[in-house]
């Protein structure tokens, strides 16, 4: 019926704030906790108790050292005997700050505690004023992030595949400094769904802003050309991609998409030249091979087309990048077994490249082959122990197989290795919750077994093993 949040300097030091709330109100308490952390208070949750530490001893130690106790009254909280005990201790030590969750009313608070003024638990400013009145001020007020910091955080989210969060961070970077954050425009333009006309237009506007600010390199013009191609503005796409190629003559992607734009305009000769150049720059580019095969077929050159027809099962890219890209394509096309065979063959040639077992782990996890996926994830961690995503994948596999304590350890490591973000914290909170429930269930089962054993020992019930 209860849980705890505390803001503190460390596990054994003086605690600033102890928040007592019913387990049913966890989400509301979390919002309050995050708001306090945003104001500069360092936050500690009850699931951050040290491994092996008695849960209640740890909570009692935090409560005893607290400078203020915030209680969140609710229908569930008013029925909690443990919370009443915590409030009584706070009153004796003169450090209570009482709050409530609407529509819960003050008249519903247990009678012994109604004499204390209460404030809405969602009114953070009122709570902070109460803390200030008690002489509690943030010890480490965090400065607002800069445009560059939002950009860095967006790149981290993008690398994790959390595109919604990445988009939000890039947008904040742009809002803070719209005239100089060309990179934020560039990376945000890559997030839009290229199959939706409105999204394509937004991507074009973003990349044009990036170029206008000064991002006139090949990558910007390549991204603009790709978006214009997706928008079926083929003339403009060719112009942008030609600038990209002029700035960087080995831009394989620019040649590929300019070839596609030429093909769309029925300009076969320049399209053929661009596709051949794309294959020359990257022989593993299966998309360029397929475009060439189709173009040669339309020209009636069957023998040349056959040279570029790719057999999915036989095609073996030479580079790790090519293998991963092709395996991802096969995965998206639901050719999972072919993708796994491709990755296994490549791993024998490139045993030190951690990207191969990572892709294999993701595909196997999607196919619910958890044991094999865990072996792959272990290999990724061994090859690249400082790659946060490897720990996230292993944590997800542990969650899927109900190894919640293992998931907590891996998510903690991921948090240590990368930017702090809500995704990792939310997943770790879920893992902690499942782990606690599992331990409680195991403890209940153990007690029940002990009772049955004692009943049998005393002859109170027959032992089926004697029959």
C-alpha positions in Angstrom: 0.0 0.0 0.0 2.9 2.4 0.1 6.1 3.3 -1.6 8.8 5.9 -1.1 10.6 8.6 -3.1 13.4 10.6 -1.6 15.7 13.3 -2.7 19.2 13.0 -1.2 22.9 13.4 -1.7 23.8 9.7 -1.3 22.5 6.6 0.3 23.9 7.1 3.7 24.0 10.9 3.8 21.4 13.5 5.0 18.1 13.1 3.1 16.3 16.2 1.9 12.9 14.9 1.0 10.9 11.8 1.8 7.7 11.3 -0.2 5.2 8.8 1.2 2.4 7.6 -1.1 0.2 4.6 -1.8 1.4 2.2 -4.4 -1.7 2.9 -6.4 -0.6 6.5 -6.8 2.8 5.7 -8.1 2.4 7.6 -11.4 1.4 10.9 -9.6 4.2 10.5 -7.1 6.6 10.0 -10.0 5.5 13.3 -11.6 6.1 15.1 -8.3 9.5 13.4 -8.0 10.6 14.4 -11.5 9.4 17.9 -10.9 11.5 18.2 -7.7 14.5 16.7 -9.6 14.0 19.3 -12.3 14.2 22.0 -9.6 17.6 20.7 -8.5 16.8 18.0 -5.9 18.6 14.8 -6.4 16.1 11.9 -6.4 16.4 8.4 -4.9 13.7 5.8 -5.4 13.0 2.9 -3.0 14.0 0.4 -5.8 17.5 1.9 -5.6 18.1 0.2 -2.3 21.4 -1.7 -2.4 21.3 -5.3 -3.4 20.8 -7.5 -0.3 19.7 -4.6 1.9 16.5 -5.1 4.0 13.8 -3.1 2.3 12.2 -1.7 5.4 15.5 -0.9 7.1 16.5 1.1 4.1 13.2 3.0 4.0 13.3 3.7 7.7 16.8 5.0 7.5 15.8 7.5 4.7 12.7 8.6 6.7 14.8 9.1 9.9 17.3 11.4 8.1 14.7 13.3 6.1 14.5 17.1 6.5 11.0 17.1 5.1 8.3 14.5 4.6 5.7 15.0 1.8 2.7 12.8 2.2 0.2 12.3 -0.7 -3.2 11.6 0.6 -5.6 9.7 -1.6 -8.4 7.0 -1.0 -5.7 4.3 -1.0 -3.3 6.3 1.2 -6.0 6.9 3.8 -6.3 3.1 4.3 -2.6 2.5 4.6 -1.5 1.8 8.2 2.2 2.1 7.2 1.6 5.6 5.8 -0.1 6.7 9.0 3.0 5.5 10.9 5.2 7.6 8.6 3.0 10.7 9.0 3.0 10.3 12.8 6.8 10.2 12.8 6.9 13.3 10.5 4.6 15.2 12.9 6.7 14.3 15.9 9.8 15.5 14.1 8.0 18.6 12.8 8.8 18.0 9.1 5.4 17.2 7.5 4.2 18.7 4.2 0.7 17.3 3.5 -0.7 17.1 -0.1 -3.7 15.4 -1.7 -4.7 14.1 -5.1 -7.9 15.6 -6.5 -10.8 14.8 -6.3 -9.8 13.5 -2.9 -11.0 16.0 -0.3 -9.5 17.1 3.0 -12.5 15.8 4.9 -11.6 12.3 3.7 -8.1 12.5 5.4 -7.9 10.3 8.6 -9.3 12.4 11.4 -6.1 12.6 13.4 -4.4 14.4 10.5 -7.0 16.8 9.3 -5.7 19.7 11.4 -2.8 20.2 9.0 -3.1 22.4 5.9 -2.9 20.4 2.7 -2.1 21.5 -0.9 -2.8 19.9 -4.3 0.0 17.4 -5.0 -0.1 18.6 -8.7 0.7 22.2 -7.7 4.5 22.0 -7.7 5.0 25.7 -7.0 3.0 25.5 -3.7 5.0 22.5 -2.6 8.3 24.2 -3.4 7.2 27.2 -1.4 6.5 24.9 1.5 10.0 23.5 1.1 11.5 27.0 1.0 9.5 27.9 4.2 11.2 25.0 5.9 14.6 26.2 4.7 15.1 23.5 2.0 16.5 24.9 -1.2 17.8 22.9 -4.2 21.4 21.9 -3.6 22.4 21.6 -7.2 20.1 23.6 -9.5 20.5 22.4 -13.0 21.0 25.0 -15.7 18.7 24.9 -18.7 20.2 22.8 -21.5 21.7 24.6 -24.4 20.9 24.2 -28.0 24.0 22.0 -28.5 23.0 19.8 -25.5 19.5 19.3 -27.0 21.2 18.4 -30.3 23.5 15.9 -28.6 20.6 14.3 -26.7 18.6 14.1 -29.9 21.4 12.3 -31.6 21.6 9.8 -28.7 17.8 9.1 -29.0 18.2 8.8 -32.7 21.0 6.2 -32.3 18.7 4.3 -29.9 15.9 4.3 -32.5 13.7 6.5 -30.3 12.8 8.8 -33.1 9.9 10.5 -31.4 12.1 11.6 -28.6 14.9 12.5 -31.0 12.5 14.7 -33.0 11.5 16.5 -29.8 15.1 17.2 -28.8 16.0 18.5 -32.3 13.0 20.8 -32.2 14.0 22.2 -28.8 17.5 22.8 -30.2 16.0 24.7 -33.1 13.6 26.7 -30.9 16.5 27.9 -28.7 18.8 28.9 -31.6 17.0 28.8 -34.9 19.6 30.7 -36.8 22.7 28.6 -36.2 21.6 25.0 -35.5 21.8 23.7 -39.0 22.6 20.2 -37.8 19.4 20.0 -35.8 17.4 20.9 -39.0 19.5 18.3 -40.9 18.9 15.4 -38.5 15.3 16.3 -37.9 14.7 16.1 -41.7 15.8 12.5 -41.6 13.1 11.5 -39.1 10.0 12.3 -41.1 8.1 9.5 -42.7 9.2 9.7 -46.3 6.0 8.0 -47.5 3.7 10.8 -46.3 3.4 13.9 -48.5 3.1 16.3 -45.6 6.1 14.8 -43.8 8.2 14.9 -47.0 7.4 18.6 -47.4 8.4 19.3 -43.7 11.7 17.4 -44.4 12.4 19.5 -47.4 11.7 22.7 -45.4 14.1 21.6 -42.6 16.9 20.7 -44.9 16.5 23.9 -46.9 16.8 25.8 -43.5 20.0 23.8 -42.8 21.5 24.8 -46.1 20.4 28.4 -45.7 22.2 28.6 -42.3 25.4 27.4 -43.9 25.2 23.6 -44.2 26.2 23.5 -47.8 28.1 20.2 -47.7 27.4 17.1 -49.8 25.3 15.4 -47.1 22.8 18.3 -46.8 22.3 18.4 -50.6 22.1 14.6 -50.8 19.4 14.6 -48.1 17.5 17.4 -49.9 17.7 15.5 -53.2 16.4 12.4 -51.6 13.4 14.2 -50.1 12.7 16.0 -53.4 12.8 12.7 -55.2 10.3 11.2 -52.7 8.2 14.3 -53.3 8.4 13.5 -57.1 10.1 16.8 -57.8 12.6 15.1 -60.1 14.1 18.2 -61.8 14.8 19.8 -58.4 16.1 16.5 -57.0 18.6 16.2 -59.9 19.9 19.7 -59.2 20.4 19.1 -55.5 22.0 15.7 -56.0 24.3 17.1 -58.7 25.5 19.8 -56.2 26.1 17.0 -53.7 28.1 15.0 -56.2 30.1 18.1 -57.2 31.0 18.7 -53.5 31.8 15.0 -53.0 32.5 12.8 -56.0 32.2 9.5 -54.1 28.7 10.1 -52.6 27.3 6.7 -53.5 23.8 7.5 -52.2 23.7 10.7 -54.4 24.5 8.7 -57.5 21.8 6.1 -56.7 19.0 8.7 -56.1 20.0 10.8 -59.1 19.9 7.7 -61.2 16.4 7.0 -59.9 15.3 10.6 -60.6 16.7 10.3 -64.2 14.8 6.9 -64.6 11.6 8.5 -63.4 12.0 11.1 -66.1 12.7 8.4 -68.7 16.3 9.6 -69.2 17.9 6.1 -69.4 21.4 6.9 -70.4 22.3 9.2 -67.5 20.4 6.9 -65.2 22.5 4.0 -66.4 25.7 5.9 -65.8 24.7 6.9 -62.3 23.7 3.3 -61.3 27.0 2.0 -62.6 28.9 4.6 -60.6 26.9 3.8 -57.5 27.8 0.1 -57.9 31.4 1.0 -58.5 31.5 3.0 -55.3 29.7 0.3 -53.3 29.6 -3.1 -54.9 27.5 -4.3 -51.9 24.6 -1.8 -52.7 21.9 -4.3 -53.6 19.5 -1.5 -54.3 21.8 -0.2 -57.1 22.1 -3.7 -58.5 18.3 -4.1 -58.6 17.9 -0.8 -60.3 20.5 -1.8 -62.9 18.8 -5.1 -63.5 15.4 -3.4 -64.1 16.9 -0.8 -66.4 18.9 -3.3 -68.5 15.7 -5.5 -68.7 13.8 -2.5 -70.0 16.5 -1.9 -72.6 16.3 -5.5 -73.8 19.8 -6.4 -72.5 18.9 -9.6 -70.7 22.5 -10.8 -70.3 23.6 -7.5 -68.6 20.4 -7.6 -66.5 21.3 -11.2 -65.3 24.6 -10.0 -64.1 22.9 -7.7 -61.6 20.0 -9.9 -60.6 20.6 -10.7 -56.9 19.6 -14.0 -55.5 18.6 -13.2 -51.9 20.0 -16.5 -50.6 23.3 -16.3 -52.5 24.1 -12.6 -52.3 26.9 -12.0 -49.8 28.0 -8.4 -49.3 31.8 -8.1 -48.7 31.7 -5.4 -46.0 30.1 -5.4 -42.6 28.1 -2.3 -43.5 26.7 -4.1 -46.6 25.8 -7.2 -44.6 24.0 -5.3 -41.9 22.1 -3.2 -44.4 21.1 -6.2 -46.5 20.1 -8.2 -43.4 17.9 -5.3 -42.2 16.2 -5.3 -45.6 15.6 -9.0 -45.5 14.2 -8.7 -42.0 11.8 -6.0 -43.1 10.8 -8.3 -46.0 10.1 -11.1 -43.4 13.0 -13.2 -44.9 14.3 -13.8 -41.3 16.0 -17.1 -41.9 17.9 -15.9 -44.9 19.0 -12.8 -42.9 20.2 -14.9 -40.0 22.2 -17.2 -42.4 23.8 -14.2 -44.0 24.8 -12.8 -40.6 26.2 -16.1 -39.5 28.3 -16.4 -42.6 29.6 -12.9 -42.2 30.4 -13.4 -38.6 32.8 -16.2 -39.6 34.6 -13.8 -41.9 34.4 -10.8 -39.6 34.4 -12.3 -36.0 35.4 -9.0 -34.3 32.6 -6.9 -35.8 29.9 -6.4 -33.0 27.3 -5.1 -35.4 26.7 -8.6 -36.9 25.7 -10.3 -33.6 23.7 -7.2 -32.7 21.5 -7.4 -35.8 21.2 -11.2 -35.3 20.0 -10.6 -31.7 17.4 -8.1 -32.8 16.0 -10.5 -35.5 16.0 -13.5 -33.2 14.3 -11.4 -30.4 11.6 -10.5 -33.0 11.2 -14.2 -33.7 11.0 -15.0 -30.0 14.2 -17.1 -30.2 15.3 -15.7 -26.9 18.0 -18.2 -26.0 19.9 -17.8 -29.2 19.3 -14.0 -29.1 20.8 -13.9 -25.6 23.9 -15.6 -26.9 24.2 -13.0 -29.6 23.7 -10.2 -27.1 26.4 -11.6 -24.9 28.7 -11.6 -27.8 27.9 -7.9 -28.5 28.7 -7.0 -24.9 32.0 -8.9 -25.0 33.1 -7.3 -28.3 32.0 -3.7 -27.4 31.5 -3.4 -23.6 31.0 0.4 -23.8 28.1 0.3 -26.2 24.9 1.2 -24.3 22.5 -0.3 -26.9 24.0 -3.8 -26.3 23.0 -3.6 -22.7 19.5 -2.4 -23.6 19.0 -5.3 -26.0 20.2 -7.8 -23.3 17.9 -6.1 -20.8 14.9 -6.5 -23.1 15.7 -10.2 -23.5 16.0 -10.5 -19.8 12.6 -8.9 -19.4 11.1 -11.2 -22.0 12.4 -14.2 -20.1 11.4 -12.8 -16.7 15.0 -12.3 -15.5 14.1 -8.9 -14.0 17.1 -8.4 -11.8 19.4 -9.0 -14.8 17.4 -6.4 -16.7 17.8 -3.9 -13.9 21.6 -4.4 -13.9 21.9 -4.0 -17.7 19.7 -0.9 -17.8 21.7 0.6 -15.0 24.8 0.0 -17.1 23.2 1.5 -20.2 22.3 4.7 -18.1 25.9 4.9 -17.0 27.2 4.7 -20.5 24.9 7.1 -22.3 22.7 10.2 -21.7 20.2 10.0 -18.9 16.8 9.7 -20.6 13.3 8.7 -19.6 13.2 5.6 -21.8 15.9 3.8 -19.8 14.6 5.0 -16.5 11.0 3.9 -17.3 12.2 0.5 -18.4 14.3 0.1 -15.3 11.4 1.2 -13.1 9.2 -1.5 -14.8 11.9 -4.1 -14.3 12.3 -3.1 -10.6 8.5 -3.4 -10.1 8.4 -6.9 -11.7 11.4 -8.0 -9.7 9.7 -6.9 -6.5 6.5 -8.6 -7.4 8.4 -11.8 -8.3 10.3 -11.8 -5.0 7.0 -11.2 -3.0 5.3 -14.1 -4.9 8.3 -16.3 -4.2 8.3 -15.4 -0.6 4.6 -16.1 -0.3 5.1 -19.5 -2.0 8.0 -20.3 0.3 5.9 -19.5 3.4 3.0 -21.6 2.1 5.4 -24.5 1.5 6.8 -24.2 5.0 3.3 -24.2 6.5 2.4 -27.3 4.5 5.6 -29.1 5.6 4.9 -28.2 9.3 1.3 -29.5 8.9 2.5 -32.8 7.5 5.2 -33.1 10.2 2.5 -32.7 12.8 0.2 -35.2 11.1 -2.5 -32.6 10.4 -2.8 -33.6 6.7 -1.8 -36.8 4.8 1.5 -36.9 2.9 0.6 -38.1 -0.6 4.1 -39.7 -1.0 3.2 -42.5 1.4 0.6 -43.9 -0.9 
